[in-house]
């Protein structure tokens, strides 16, 4: 994992002593890392960043995805929400592998 449970909980503003969502948040971390790797066109982040560390913009993109998944647990929303342009895509743009 490139984002720890503690980092994700801080980003989500979940009290670190609250353990009720830990399994769920860990699953969101895994899912977000897969989505980010797919977005930058790699099979995994381990292939994209073999030294084991991801650039800070990629880490923030993972956190943004975790936040979105945590806040929107259902595929239907009661209110219309809009993507913040220049966030997720802007953070990941420089890391996209166009060689595929």
N, CA and C atoms as a LAMMPS dump frame, in Angstrom:
ITEM: TIMESTEP
0
ITEM: NUMBER OF ATOMS
300
ITEM: BOX BOUNDS ff ff ff
-5.0000000000000000e+02 5.0000000000000000e+02
-5.0000000000000000e+02 5.0000000000000000e+02
-5.0000000000000000e+02 5.0000000000000000e+02
ITEM: ATOMS id mol type element x y z
1 1 1 N 0.842 -1.189 0
2 1 2 C 0 0 0
3 1 3 C 0.881 1.244 0
4 2 1 N 0.491 2.191 -0.794
5 2 2 C 1.244 3.443 -0.901
6 2 3 C 0.642 4.532 -0.027
7 3 1 N -0.584 4.296 0.433
8 3 2 C -1.245 5.176 1.395
9 3 3 C -1.578 4.308 2.599
10 4 1 N -1.197 4.754 3.77
11 4 2 C -1.481 3.977 4.977
12 4 3 C -2.902 4.252 5.462
13 5 1 N -3.38 3.365 6.317
14 5 2 C -4.694 3.56 6.928
15 5 3 C -4.723 4.879 7.693
16 6 1 N -3.661 5.189 8.398
17 6 2 C -3.603 6.433 9.177
18 6 3 C -3.687 7.657 8.268
19 7 1 N -2.974 7.629 7.147
20 7 2 C -3.032 8.749 6.199
21 7 3 C -4.431 8.901 5.62
22 8 1 N -5.044 7.781 5.273
23 8 2 C -6.394 7.834 4.708
24 8 3 C -7.387 8.373 5.733
25 9 1 N -7.292 7.927 6.975
26 9 2 C -8.217 8.403 8.01
27 9 3 C -8.029 9.896 8.26
28 10 1 N -6.79 10.354 8.239
29 10 2 C -6.543 11.796 8.394
30 10 3 C -7.183 12.563 7.246
31 11 1 N -7.008 12.07 6.025
32 11 2 C -7.59 12.722 4.85
33 11 3 C -9.12 12.74 4.939
34 12 1 N -9.695 11.645 5.422
35 12 2 C -11.153 11.534 5.532
36 12 3 C -11.708 12.227 6.775
37 13 1 N -10.828 12.71 7.62
38 13 2 C -11.197 13.323 8.892
39 13 3 C -11.97 12.346 9.778
40 14 1 N -11.489 11.096 9.779
41 14 2 C -12.031 10.057 10.647
42 14 3 C -11.096 9.955 11.843
43 15 1 N -11.648 10.003 13.031
44 15 2 C -10.846 9.907 14.248
45 15 3 C -10.024 8.62 14.212
46 16 1 N -8.726 8.731 14.462
47 16 2 C -7.883 7.543 14.358
48 16 3 C -8.207 6.489 15.403
49 17 1 N -8.883 6.862 16.481
50 17 2 C -9.295 5.886 17.487
51 17 3 C -10.539 5.109 17.068
52 18 1 N -11.291 5.628 16.092
53 18 2 C -12.488 4.939 15.608
54 18 3 C -12.057 3.816 14.666
55 19 1 N -12.407 2.597 15.008
56 19 2 C -11.969 1.423 14.239
57 19 3 C -13.088 0.825 13.387
58 20 1 N -14.312 1.36 13.494
59 20 2 C -15.474 0.785 12.829
60 20 3 C -15.389 0.716 11.319
61 21 1 N -14.659 1.613 10.696
62 21 2 C -14.555 1.644 9.232
63 21 3 C -13.188 1.198 8.715
64 22 1 N -12.336 0.695 9.593
65 22 2 C -10.964 0.371 9.177
66 22 3 C -10.904 -0.626 8.02
67 23 1 N -11.676 -1.706 8.086
68 23 2 C -11.666 -2.686 6.993
69 23 3 C -12.152 -2.052 5.701
70 24 1 N -13.199 -1.248 5.812
71 24 2 C -13.75 -0.583 4.631
72 24 3 C -12.739 0.402 4.039
73 25 1 N -12.116 1.201 4.88
74 25 2 C -11.133 2.176 4.398
75 25 3 C -9.942 1.462 3.76
76 26 1 N -9.494 0.36 4.362
77 26 2 C -8.402 -0.412 3.751
78 26 3 C -8.79 -0.927 2.371
79 27 1 N -10.046 -1.346 2.217
80 27 2 C -10.486 -1.815 0.898
81 27 3 C -10.538 -0.657 -0.096
82 28 1 N -10.886 0.544 0.384
83 28 2 C -10.89 1.72 -0.49
84 28 3 C -9.475 2.088 -0.92
85 29 1 N -8.522 1.934 -0.014
86 29 2 C -7.121 2.199 -0.362
87 29 3 C -6.696 1.27 -1.496
88 30 1 N -6.996 -0.018 -1.341
89 30 2 C -6.642 -0.988 -2.384
90 30 3 C -7.305 -0.637 -3.709
91 31 1 N -8.6 -0.339 -3.657
92 31 2 C -9.341 -0.011 -4.883
93 31 3 C -8.79 1.253 -5.534
94 32 1 N -8.522 2.275 -4.734
95 32 2 C -8.02 3.544 -5.268
96 32 3 C -6.661 3.357 -5.938
97 33 1 N -5.812 2.537 -5.354
98 33 2 C -4.501 2.3 -5.951
99 33 3 C -4.624 1.574 -7.293
100 34 1 N -5.568 0.65 -7.404
101 34 2 C -5.808 -0.039 -8.678
102 34 3 C -6.321 0.95 -9.722
103 35 1 N -7.266 1.807 -9.324
104 35 2 C -7.84 2.788 -10.249
105 35 3 C -6.77 3.773 -10.731
106 36 1 N -5.929 4.23 -9.82
107 36 2 C -4.866 5.168 -10.194
108 36 3 C -3.877 4.493 -11.146
109 37 1 N -3.479 3.262 -10.846
110 37 2 C -2.565 2.541 -11.742
111 37 3 C -3.189 2.389 -13.124
112 38 1 N -4.474 2.059 -13.163
113 38 2 C -5.171 1.922 -14.445
114 38 3 C -5.214 3.255 -15.193
115 39 1 N -5.46 4.333 -14.461
116 39 2 C -5.546 5.653 -15.097
117 39 3 C -4.229 6.05 -15.756
118 40 1 N -3.125 5.696 -15.118
119 40 2 C -1.83 6.048 -15.706
120 40 3 C -1.297 4.928 -16.608
121 41 1 N -2.154 3.942 -16.863
122 41 2 C -1.897 2.876 -17.839
123 41 3 C -0.757 1.937 -17.447
124 42 1 N -0.778 1.525 -16.188
125 42 2 C 0.14 0.503 -15.701
126 42 3 C -0.683 -0.599 -15.049
127 43 1 N -0.143 -1.817 -15.05
128 43 2 C -0.845 -2.919 -14.393
129 43 3 C -0.9 -2.735 -12.885
130 44 1 N 0.092 -2.077 -12.332
131 44 2 C 0.115 -1.801 -10.894
132 44 3 C 1.044 -0.624 -10.631
133 45 1 N 0.897 -0.045 -9.453
134 45 2 C 1.793 1.054 -9.082
135 45 3 C 3.205 0.54 -8.841
136 46 1 N 3.342 -0.737 -8.485
137 46 2 C 4.672 -1.319 -8.286
138 46 3 C 5.46 -1.345 -9.593
139 47 1 N 4.762 -1.519 -10.706
140 47 2 C 5.427 -1.482 -12.013
141 47 3 C 5.747 -0.039 -12.394
142 48 1 N 4.815 0.859 -12.116
143 48 2 C 5.018 2.268 -12.465
144 48 3 C 6.14 2.896 -11.648
145 49 1 N 6.232 2.505 -10.388
146 49 2 C 7.218 3.103 -9.475
147 49 3 C 7.966 1.975 -8.76
148 50 1 N 8.898 1.323 -9.456
149 50 2 C 9.551 0.131 -8.913
150 50 3 C 10.409 0.376 -7.673
151 51 1 N 10.758 1.621 -7.404
152 51 2 C 11.563 1.891 -6.207
153 51 3 C 10.717 1.88 -4.936
154 52 1 N 9.403 1.725 -5.079
155 52 2 C 8.532 1.61 -3.908
156 52 3 C 7.933 2.901 -3.409
157 53 1 N 8.315 4.021 -3.991
158 53 2 C 7.734 5.292 -3.552
159 53 3 C 7.01 5.937 -4.726
160 54 1 N 5.849 6.5 -4.427
161 54 2 C 5.096 7.19 -5.477
162 54 3 C 5.288 8.692 -5.306
163 55 1 N 5.291 9.44 -6.403
164 55 2 C 5.38 10.895 -6.302
165 55 3 C 4.187 11.453 -5.517
166 56 1 N 4.405 12.554 -4.853
167 56 2 C 3.363 13.169 -4.027
168 56 3 C 2.066 13.435 -4.795
169 57 1 N 2.107 13.922 -6.043
170 57 2 C 0.844 14.118 -6.763
171 57 3 C 0.051 12.818 -6.94
172 58 1 N 0.742 11.714 -7.154
173 58 2 C 0.056 10.424 -7.296
174 58 3 C -0.572 10.025 -5.965
175 59 1 N 0.153 10.24 -4.89
176 59 2 C -0.38 9.929 -3.559
177 59 3 C -1.636 10.757 -3.28
178 60 1 N -1.616 12.018 -3.645
179 60 2 C -2.797 12.862 -3.432
180 60 3 C -3.961 12.423 -4.315
181 61 1 N -3.669 11.945 -5.517
182 61 2 C -4.733 11.42 -6.378
183 61 3 C -5.368 10.182 -5.738
184 62 1 N -4.557 9.332 -5.129
185 62 2 C -5.085 8.165 -4.415
186 62 3 C -5.99 8.626 -3.279
187 63 1 N -5.543 9.621 -2.526
188 63 2 C -6.354 10.141 -1.418
189 63 3 C -7.656 10.764 -1.916
190 64 1 N -7.604 11.485 -3.04
191 64 2 C -8.832 12.053 -3.616
192 64 3 C -9.821 10.953 -3.982
193 65 1 N -9.318 9.873 -4.573
194 65 2 C -10.188 8.762 -4.949
195 65 3 C -10.781 8.106 -3.706
196 66 1 N -9.974 7.907 -2.679
197 66 2 C -10.472 7.33 -1.425
198 66 3 C -11.572 8.21 -0.852
199 67 1 N -11.344 9.521 -0.836
200 67 2 C -12.345 10.452 -0.309
201 67 3 C -13.645 10.395 -1.081
202 68 1 N -13.547 10.315 -2.392
203 68 2 C -14.744 10.252 -3.225
204 68 3 C -15.516 8.959 -2.975
205 69 1 N -14.812 7.838 -2.905
206 69 2 C -15.464 6.554 -2.664
207 69 3 C -16.073 6.482 -1.266
208 70 1 N -15.403 7.067 -0.291
209 70 2 C -15.9 7.043 1.091
210 70 3 C -17.155 7.902 1.231
211 71 1 N -17.162 9.042 0.575
212 71 2 C -18.297 9.969 0.679
213 71 3 C -19.487 9.517 -0.156
214 72 1 N -19.235 8.767 -1.215
215 72 2 C -20.297 8.354 -2.144
216 72 3 C -20.341 6.836 -2.21
217 73 1 N -20.996 6.237 -1.247
218 73 2 C -21.01 4.776 -1.137
219 73 3 C -22.053 4.114 -2.025
220 74 1 N -22.883 4.892 -2.652
221 74 2 C -23.921 4.36 -3.528
222 74 3 C -23.761 4.978 -4.914
223 75 1 N -24.222 4.278 -5.966
224 75 2 C -24.066 4.811 -7.315
225 75 3 C -25.033 5.937 -7.657
226 76 1 N -26 6.201 -6.784
227 76 2 C -26.99 7.24 -7.034
228 76 3 C -26.865 8.304 -5.954
229 77 1 N -26.873 9.562 -6.369
230 77 2 C -26.803 10.672 -5.416
231 77 3 C -28.116 11.435 -5.441
232 78 1 N -28.467 12.012 -4.307
233 78 2 C -29.693 12.798 -4.223
234 78 3 C -29.503 14.197 -4.788
235 79 1 N -28.282 14.654 -4.795
236 79 2 C -27.984 15.982 -5.341
237 79 3 C -26.928 15.82 -6.428
238 80 1 N -26.967 16.7 -7.369
239 80 2 C -25.986 16.655 -8.452
240 80 3 C -24.637 17.127 -7.928
241 81 1 N -23.607 16.362 -8.18
242 81 2 C -22.267 16.799 -7.808
243 81 3 C -21.444 16.94 -9.08
244 82 1 N -20.43 17.751 -9.003
245 82 2 C -19.604 18.034 -10.171
246 82 3 C -18.154 17.738 -9.85
247 83 1 N -17.47 17.203 -10.843
248 83 2 C -16.05 16.931 -10.697
249 83 3 C -15.289 18.247 -10.6
250 84 1 N -14.309 18.254 -9.73
251 84 2 C -13.436 19.416 -9.634
252 84 3 C -12.374 19.26 -10.714
253 85 1 N -12.44 20.058 -11.774
254 85 2 C -11.445 19.903 -12.831
255 85 3 C -10.054 20.241 -12.314
256 86 1 N -9.09 19.743 -12.985
257 86 2 C -7.689 20.003 -12.648
258 86 3 C -7.284 19.406 -11.312
259 87 1 N -8.023 18.439 -10.821
260 87 2 C -7.6 17.805 -9.577
261 87 3 C -7.012 16.436 -9.893
262 88 1 N -7.826 15.422 -9.906
263 88 2 C -7.375 14.049 -10.108
264 88 3 C -6.59 13.899 -11.411
265 89 1 N -7.181 14.321 -12.514
266 89 2 C -6.506 14.176 -13.815
267 89 3 C -5.255 15.045 -13.896
268 90 1 N -5.327 16.217 -13.323
269 90 2 C -4.181 17.12 -13.346
270 90 3 C -3.023 16.529 -12.541
271 91 1 N -3.336 15.917 -11.398
272 91 2 C -2.294 15.309 -10.579
273 91 3 C -1.63 14.131 -11.289
274 92 1 N -2.427 13.349 -12.022
275 92 2 C -1.897 12.136 -12.641
276 92 3 C -1.357 12.336 -14.051
277 93 1 N -1.711 13.425 -14.698
278 93 2 C -1.322 13.655 -16.086
279 93 3 C 0.136 13.393 -16.407
280 94 1 N 1.071 13.902 -15.616
281 94 2 C 2.484 13.703 -15.955
282 94 3 C 2.959 12.256 -15.848
283 95 1 N 2.169 11.391 -15.219
284 95 2 C 2.613 10.02 -14.974
285 95 3 C 1.956 9 -15.903
286 96 1 N 1.116 9.468 -16.819
287 96 2 C 0.446 8.555 -17.742
288 96 3 C 1.469 7.947 -18.698
289 97 1 N 1.399 6.637 -18.842
290 97 2 C 2.297 5.903 -19.729
291 97 3 C 1.659 5.839 -21.11
292 98 1 N 2.071 6.701 -22.001
293 98 2 C 1.51 6.726 -23.348
294 98 3 C 2.205 5.734 -24.271
295 99 1 N 3.163 4.994 -23.744
296 99 2 C 3.903 4.038 -24.553
297 99 3 C 3.188 2.721 -24.777
298 100 1 N 2.002 2.587 -24.228
299 100 2 C 1.253 1.327 -24.367
300 100 3 C 0.478 1.333 -25.654
